């Protein structure tokens, strides 16, 4: 199930340490990345994302990944793919059955599944999952959000234990269980897996680096990504992000060296080849830029941006026939954008030039 797949993370893992996941995936013939890149086939939504991102951001992220053709899975989904968590016996219910019988909205159902709020992470579901779906539908009708449910249920032990409790929504963010006459908030932090502290430190650093990068503090972000690399020298995504921050801060030589470090860690990191080509082109080394773009396209034949830039590079170098070929290939992927319009203009110009050269 794992061989040939490329897994990326959205948020930190809670069920088990990231480095153990990376080793298990590699051992079974897959690849693991800290975050999703162009080559990523499956994105694991870590439960820690619930405490770091808003519900709307998580919803948008899930849709972006699906629209990009990636499979989104939960932590338990990854564990089951790795055969580290057994499949449920007797589970036989389809997703639509649970939605129809519980009256839970489909988007809420899928998001709760994505954060392991059911026994099964995907079809087939169990009868206990139907009970949970009905309880969750009642909580949402009572004013709770799907995010509040997801955050609460993992503080109370195995989700199956919730089937025996009477759950209530005090407000949008608080879920309570009725125990006799008392109402008790679902709480109580379980023990974290062995070795989780180092992973938690790394995730904190990585999140801080992403925040600094998002705020435009490129050198601060680059330093933080460097600390991530000190903790995990095999993290190609941290290296790439550091290189990109250095590039944005106009530290071009440092950026080139860090992109090269990225590619030493992961020679198939197509975005690194693309950005390195851009820096080489800016530095006047068209041959190196051409090689890097061609390498990116060999790895990812559908990388339209690399194809367009290679066409532009050939045009600037005076190789009009090659430029036309690459722009025509670009139009196989994009026919409507402003870049597609420019590609058509480039092709028309090239054809005019070639006719004039032939006539002359």
NUFIMI-413258 format. One record per residue (C-alpha): chain; x, z, y; residue number from 0. Coordinates in nm, 2 decimals, padded with zeros to 4 digits. Layout:
BEGIN
<'A',<X,Z,Y>,NUM>
...
***
This chain:
BEGIN
<'A',<00.00,00.00,00.00>,0>
<'A',<00.29,00.07,00.24>,1>
<'A',<00.53,-00.22,00.17>,2>
<'A',<00.55,-00.47,00.45>,3>
<'A',<00.35,-00.26,00.69>,4>
<'A',<00.49,-00.14,01.03>,5>
<'A',<00.35,00.19,01.15>,6>
<'A',<00.36,00.32,01.50>,7>
<'A',<00.23,00.64,01.65>,8>
<'A',<-00.03,00.71,01.92>,9>
<'A',<00.03,01.09,01.98>,10>
<'A',<00.22,01.34,01.78>,11>
<'A',<00.14,01.42,01.41>,12>
<'A',<-00.01,01.76,01.33>,13>
<'A',<-00.05,01.75,00.95>,14>
<'A',<00.32,01.70,00.88>,15>
<'A',<00.66,01.63,01.05>,16>
<'A',<00.72,01.29,01.19>,17>
<'A',<01.06,01.25,01.04>,18>
<'A',<00.91,01.32,00.69>,19>
<'A',<00.66,01.05,00.75>,20>
<'A',<00.93,00.81,00.86>,21>
<'A',<01.13,00.88,00.54>,22>
<'A',<00.83,00.84,00.32>,23>
<'A',<00.73,00.51,00.48>,24>
<'A',<01.08,00.37,00.45>,25>
<'A',<01.11,00.48,00.09>,26>
<'A',<00.79,00.29,00.00>,27>
<'A',<00.91,-00.03,00.17>,28>
<'A',<00.75,00.00,00.52>,29>
<'A',<00.88,00.05,00.87>,30>
<'A',<00.81,00.33,01.11>,31>
<'A',<00.82,00.33,01.49>,32>
<'A',<00.77,00.61,01.74>,33>
<'A',<00.52,00.40,01.94>,34>
<'A',<00.34,00.07,01.88>,35>
<'A',<00.53,-00.25,01.96>,36>
<'A',<00.45,-00.62,01.91>,37>
<'A',<00.55,-00.60,01.54>,38>
<'A',<00.33,-00.29,01.47>,39>
<'A',<00.06,-00.36,01.21>,40>
<'A',<-00.09,00.00,01.18>,41>
<'A',<-00.12,00.26,01.45>,42>
<'A',<-00.16,00.62,01.34>,43>
<'A',<-00.36,00.84,01.59>,44>
<'A',<-00.20,01.18,01.58>,45>
<'A',<-00.43,01.48,01.63>,46>
<'A',<-00.20,01.61,01.91>,47>
<'A',<-00.33,01.32,02.12>,48>
<'A',<-00.65,01.52,02.16>,49>
<'A',<-00.47,01.78,02.37>,50>
<'A',<-00.27,01.53,02.57>,51>
<'A',<-00.51,01.26,02.67>,52>
<'A',<-00.86,01.23,02.80>,53>
<'A',<-01.14,01.11,02.57>,54>
<'A',<-01.18,00.80,02.78>,55>
<'A',<-00.81,00.72,02.75>,56>
<'A',<-00.82,00.77,02.37>,57>
<'A',<-01.13,00.55,02.35>,58>
<'A',<-00.96,00.27,02.55>,59>
<'A',<-00.64,00.30,02.35>,60>
<'A',<-00.83,00.26,02.02>,61>
<'A',<-01.00,-00.05,02.15>,62>
<'A',<-00.68,-00.20,02.28>,63>
<'A',<-00.51,-00.15,01.94>,64>
<'A',<-00.80,-00.31,01.76>,65>
<'A',<-00.82,-00.60,02.00>,66>
<'A',<-00.45,-00.65,01.94>,67>
<'A',<-00.51,-00.70,01.57>,68>
<'A',<-00.37,-00.37,01.46>,69>
<'A',<-00.53,-00.13,01.21>,70>
<'A',<-00.60,00.21,01.35>,71>
<'A',<-00.58,00.50,01.10>,72>
<'A',<-00.59,00.88,01.10>,73>
<'A',<-00.32,01.12,00.99>,74>
<'A',<-00.51,01.17,00.66>,75>
<'A',<-00.53,00.79,00.63>,76>
<'A',<-00.15,00.78,00.64>,77>
<'A',<-00.11,01.06,00.39>,78>
<'A',<-00.34,00.88,00.15>,79>
<'A',<-00.16,00.55,00.20>,80>
<'A',<00.16,00.74,00.11>,81>
<'A',<-00.01,00.90,-00.19>,82>
<'A',<00.06,01.24,-00.04>,83>
<'A',<-00.31,01.33,-00.02>,84>
<'A',<-00.55,01.26,-00.31>,85>
<'A',<-00.85,01.04,-00.28>,86>
<'A',<-01.18,01.23,-00.29>,87>
<'A',<-01.36,01.23,-00.62>,88>
<'A',<-01.72,01.13,-00.61>,89>
<'A',<-01.71,00.98,-00.27>,90>
<'A',<-01.94,00.68,-00.27>,91>
<'A',<-02.12,00.65,00.06>,92>
<'A',<-02.07,00.36,00.30>,93>
<'A',<-02.00,00.41,00.67>,94>
<'A',<-02.33,00.26,00.77>,95>
<'A',<-02.52,00.49,00.54>,96>
<'A',<-02.38,00.79,00.72>,97>
<'A',<-02.46,00.65,01.06>,98>
<'A',<-02.81,00.56,00.96>,99>
<'A',<-02.89,00.89,00.80>,100>
<'A',<-02.72,01.11,01.05>,101>
<'A',<-02.82,00.92,01.37>,102>
<'A',<-02.46,00.96,01.49>,103>
<'A',<-02.36,00.69,01.73>,104>
<'A',<-02.12,00.44,01.57>,105>
<'A',<-01.84,00.49,01.83>,106>
<'A',<-01.86,00.87,01.80>,107>
<'A',<-01.86,00.84,01.42>,108>
<'A',<-01.55,00.61,01.42>,109>
<'A',<-01.36,00.84,01.67>,110>
<'A',<-01.44,01.15,01.46>,111>
<'A',<-01.32,00.97,01.15>,112>
<'A',<-01.00,00.87,01.33>,113>
<'A',<-00.92,01.23,01.40>,114>
<'A',<-01.01,01.35,01.04>,115>
<'A',<-01.33,01.53,01.12>,116>
<'A',<-01.47,01.42,00.78>,117>
<'A',<-01.33,01.48,00.43>,118>
<'A',<-01.27,01.11,00.39>,119>
<'A',<-01.08,00.92,00.66>,120>
<'A',<-01.27,00.59,00.58>,121>
<'A',<-01.51,00.45,00.33>,122>
<'A',<-01.62,00.57,00.08>,123>
<'A',<-01.74,00.89,00.23>,124>
<'A',<-01.87,01.20,00.04>,125>
<'A',<-02.21,01.37,00.05>,126>
<'A',<-02.04,01.66,00.24>,127>
<'A',<-01.94,01.40,00.50>,128>
<'A',<-02.30,01.32,00.55>,129>
<'A',<-02.38,01.69,00.61>,130>
<'A',<-02.09,01.70,00.86>,131>
<'A',<-02.21,01.38,01.03>,132>
<'A',<-02.56,01.54,01.08>,133>
<'A',<-02.41,01.86,01.22>,134>
<'A',<-02.19,01.65,01.46>,135>
<'A',<-02.49,01.45,01.57>,136>
<'A',<-02.67,01.77,01.65>,137>
<'A',<-02.38,01.90,01.85>,138>
<'A',<-02.36,01.58,02.05>,139>
<'A',<-02.74,01.60,02.11>,140>
<'A',<-02.68,01.95,02.24>,141>
<'A',<-02.43,01.83,02.50>,142>
<'A',<-02.09,01.84,02.32>,143>
<'A',<-01.85,01.55,02.33>,144>
<'A',<-01.68,01.40,02.03>,145>
<'A',<-01.35,01.52,02.16>,146>
<'A',<-01.46,01.88,02.18>,147>
<'A',<-01.58,01.85,01.82>,148>
<'A',<-01.25,01.70,01.70>,149>
<'A',<-01.05,01.97,01.88>,150>
<'A',<-01.26,02.25,01.74>,151>
<'A',<-01.30,02.16,01.38>,152>
<'A',<-00.92,02.16,01.31>,153>
<'A',<-00.89,02.51,01.44>,154>
<'A',<-01.12,02.65,01.17>,155>
<'A',<-00.95,02.54,00.85>,156>
<'A',<-01.06,02.26,00.61>,157>
<'A',<-01.34,02.05,00.76>,158>
<'A',<-01.54,02.08,00.44>,159>
<'A',<-01.58,02.46,00.51>,160>
<'A',<-01.79,02.36,00.81>,161>
<'A',<-02.07,02.24,00.59>,162>
<'A',<-02.17,02.61,00.52>,163>
<'A',<-02.17,02.70,00.89>,164>
<'A',<-02.44,02.67,01.16>,165>
<'A',<-02.27,02.50,01.45>,166>
<'A',<-02.38,02.51,01.81>,167>
<'A',<-02.26,02.35,02.14>,168>
<'A',<-02.24,02.60,02.42>,169>
<'A',<-02.14,02.33,02.66>,170>
<'A',<-01.95,02.00,02.66>,171>
<'A',<-01.62,02.15,02.56>,172>
<'A',<-01.71,02.46,02.34>,173>
<'A',<-01.83,02.46,01.98>,174>
<'A',<-01.95,02.78,01.82>,175>
<'A',<-02.04,02.89,01.47>,176>
<'A',<-02.33,03.14,01.41>,177>
<'A',<-02.23,03.43,01.19>,178>
<'A',<-02.54,03.64,01.15>,179>
<'A',<-02.65,03.73,01.50>,180>
<'A',<-02.31,03.67,01.65>,181>
<'A',<-02.17,03.34,01.79>,182>
<'A',<-01.80,03.28,01.73>,183>
<'A',<-01.60,03.01,01.88>,184>
<'A',<-01.42,02.79,01.63>,185>
<'A',<-01.06,02.90,01.68>,186>
<'A',<-00.76,03.03,01.50>,187>
<'A',<-00.45,02.83,01.48>,188>
<'A',<-00.33,02.75,01.12>,189>
<'A',<00.03,02.76,01.01>,190>
<'A',<00.23,02.45,01.11>,191>
<'A',<00.43,02.27,00.85>,192>
<'A',<00.79,02.37,00.80>,193>
<'A',<01.02,02.20,01.04>,194>
<'A',<00.75,02.12,01.29>,195>
<'A',<00.92,02.30,01.58>,196>
<'A',<01.19,02.04,01.62>,197>
<'A',<00.93,01.76,01.60>,198>
<'A',<00.72,01.94,01.87>,199>
<'A',<01.02,01.96,02.10>,200>
<'A',<01.09,01.59,02.05>,201>
<'A',<00.72,01.50,02.12>,202>
<'A',<00.72,01.72,02.43>,203>
<'A',<01.03,01.54,02.56>,204>
<'A',<00.89,01.20,02.48>,205>
<'A',<00.56,01.27,02.65>,206>
<'A',<00.74,01.40,02.96>,207>
<'A',<00.95,01.08,02.96>,208>
<'A',<00.64,00.86,02.94>,209>
<'A',<00.48,01.06,03.22>,210>
<'A',<00.78,01.02,03.44>,211>
<'A',<00.80,00.65,03.37>,212>
<'A',<00.43,00.61,03.45>,213>
<'A',<00.48,00.79,03.78>,214>
<'A',<00.77,00.55,03.88>,215>
<'A',<01.04,00.81,03.83>,216>
<'A',<01.26,00.57,03.64>,217>
<'A',<01.59,00.75,03.64>,218>
<'A',<01.43,01.08,03.55>,219>
<'A',<01.25,00.90,03.26>,220>
<'A',<01.57,00.74,03.15>,221>
<'A',<01.74,01.08,03.13>,222>
<'A',<01.45,01.22,02.93>,223>
<'A',<01.45,00.93,02.68>,224>
<'A',<01.82,00.99,02.65>,225>
<'A',<01.75,01.34,02.54>,226>
<'A',<01.50,01.21,02.29>,227>
<'A',<01.78,00.98,02.15>,228>
<'A',<02.01,01.28,02.13>,229>
<'A',<01.75,01.45,01.90>,230>
<'A',<01.68,01.14,01.70>,231>
<'A',<01.94,00.86,01.73>,232>
<'A',<01.73,00.63,01.51>,233>
<'A',<01.44,00.61,01.76>,234>
<'A',<01.44,00.24,01.87>,235>
<'A',<01.14,00.29,02.09>,236>
<'A',<01.31,00.57,02.29>,237>
<'A',<01.61,00.35,02.33>,238>
<'A',<01.40,00.05,02.44>,239>
<'A',<01.21,00.27,02.69>,240>
<'A',<01.53,00.41,02.83>,241>
<'A',<01.67,00.06,02.87>,242>
<'A',<01.36,-00.06,03.05>,243>
<'A',<01.37,00.23,03.29>,244>
<'A',<01.73,00.16,03.37>,245>
<'A',<01.64,-00.20,03.43>,246>
<'A',<01.36,-00.10,03.67>,247>
<'A',<01.61,00.12,03.85>,248>
<'A',<01.84,-00.18,03.89>,249>
<'A',<02.11,-00.03,03.66>,250>
<'A',<02.15,-00.36,03.49>,251>
<'A',<02.48,-00.30,03.31>,252>
<'A',<02.35,00.02,03.17>,253>
<'A',<02.02,-00.15,03.07>,254>
<'A',<02.21,-00.43,02.89>,255>
<'A',<02.41,-00.17,02.69>,256>
<'A',<02.10,00.03,02.60>,257>
<'A',<01.91,-00.28,02.49>,258>
<'A',<02.20,-00.36,02.27>,259>
<'A',<02.18,-00.01,02.13>,260>
<'A',<01.81,-00.07,02.07>,261>
<'A',<01.88,-00.38,01.87>,262>
<'A',<02.15,-00.21,01.67>,263>
<'A',<01.89,00.05,01.56>,264>
<'A',<01.62,-00.22,01.51>,265>
<'A',<01.74,-00.58,01.51>,266>
<'A',<01.38,-00.70,01.49>,267>
<'A',<01.27,-00.54,01.82>,268>
<'A',<01.14,-00.85,01.98>,269>
<'A',<01.07,-00.69,02.32>,270>
<'A',<01.43,-00.59,02.35>,271>
<'A',<01.55,-00.94,02.28>,272>
<'A',<01.31,-01.07,02.55>,273>
<'A',<01.42,-00.82,02.81>,274>
<'A',<01.78,-00.87,02.73>,275>
<'A',<01.74,-01.24,02.78>,276>
<'A',<01.58,-01.18,03.12>,277>
<'A',<01.88,-00.97,03.23>,278>
<'A',<02.13,-01.23,03.10>,279>
<'A',<01.94,-01.51,03.28>,280>
<'A',<01.95,-01.30,03.60>,281>
<'A',<02.33,-01.26,03.55>,282>
<'A',<02.38,-01.63,03.52>,283>
<'A',<02.44,-01.65,03.14>,284>
<'A',<02.18,-01.91,03.05>,285>
<'A',<02.33,-01.97,02.70>,286>
<'A',<02.30,-01.60,02.61>,287>
<'A',<01.95,-01.59,02.75>,288>
<'A',<01.86,-01.90,02.54>,289>
<'A',<01.99,-01.74,02.22>,290>
<'A',<01.81,-01.41,02.28>,291>
<'A',<01.48,-01.59,02.35>,292>
<'A',<01.52,-01.81,02.05>,293>
<'A',<01.59,-01.50,01.84>,294>
<'A',<01.27,-01.33,01.97>,295>
<'A',<01.07,-01.64,01.88>,296>
<'A',<01.21,-01.66,01.53>,297>
<'A',<01.11,-01.30,01.47>,298>
<'A',<00.77,-01.34,01.63>,299>
<'A',<00.66,-01.70,01.65>,300>
<'A',<00.35,-01.61,01.85>,301>
<'A',<00.54,-01.44,02.13>,302>
<'A',<00.40,-01.66,02.41>,303>
<'A',<00.59,-01.50,02.69>,304>
<'A',<00.92,-01.57,02.52>,305>
<'A',<00.81,-01.93,02.46>,306>
<'A',<00.72,-01.98,02.82>,307>
<'A',<01.05,-01.83,02.95>,308>
<'A',<01.25,-02.05,02.71>,309>
<'A',<01.06,-02.36,02.85>,310>
<'A',<01.15,-02.25,03.20>,311>
<'A',<01.51,-02.19,03.11>,312>
<'A',<01.54,-02.53,02.96>,313>
<'A',<01.38,-02.69,03.26>,314>
<'A',<01.62,-02.51,03.50>,315>
<'A',<01.91,-02.63,03.28>,316>
<'A',<01.79,-02.99,03.31>,317>
<'A',<01.68,-03.03,02.95>,318>
<'A',<01.34,-03.17,03.03>,319>
<'A',<01.25,-03.28,02.67>,320>
<'A',<01.31,-02.93,02.54>,321>
<'A',<01.12,-02.78,02.83>,322>
<'A',<00.82,-03.00,02.75>,323>
<'A',<00.83,-02.91,02.39>,324>
<'A',<00.83,-02.54,02.46>,325>
<'A',<00.55,-02.56,02.72>,326>
<'A',<00.34,-02.76,02.48>,327>
<'A',<00.39,-02.49,02.22>,328>
<'A',<00.30,-02.22,02.48>,329>
<'A',<-00.03,-02.39,02.54>,330>
<'A',<-00.12,-02.34,02.17>,331>
<'A',<-00.15,-01.97,02.25>,332>
<'A',<-00.28,-01.98,02.61>,333>
<'A',<-00.50,-02.24,02.77>,334>
<'A',<-00.67,-02.05,03.05>,335>
<'A',<-00.43,-01.83,03.24>,336>
<'A',<-00.23,-01.90,03.56>,337>
<'A',<00.07,-01.94,03.33>,338>
<'A',<-00.11,-02.20,03.13>,339>
<'A',<-00.18,-02.39,03.45>,340>
<'A',<00.19,-02.37,03.54>,341>
<'A',<00.29,-02.49,03.20>,342>
<'A',<00.06,-02.80,03.24>,343>
<'A',<00.21,-02.87,03.58>,344>
<'A',<00.56,-02.84,03.43>,345>
<'A',<00.47,-03.08,03.15>,346>
<'A',<00.33,-03.33,03.41>,347>
<'A',<00.65,-03.30,03.62>,348>
<'A',<00.87,-03.34,03.32>,349>
<'A',<00.69,-03.65,03.20>,350>
<'A',<00.71,-03.81,03.54>,351>
<'A',<01.09,-03.73,03.55>,352>
<'A',<01.14,-03.87,03.20>,353>
<'A',<00.95,-04.19,03.29>,354>
<'A',<01.16,-04.24,03.60>,355>
<'A',<01.48,-04.18,03.40>,356>
<'A',<01.36,-04.44,03.15>,357>
<'A',<01.27,-04.69,03.42>,358>
<'A',<01.60,-04.64,03.59>,359>
***
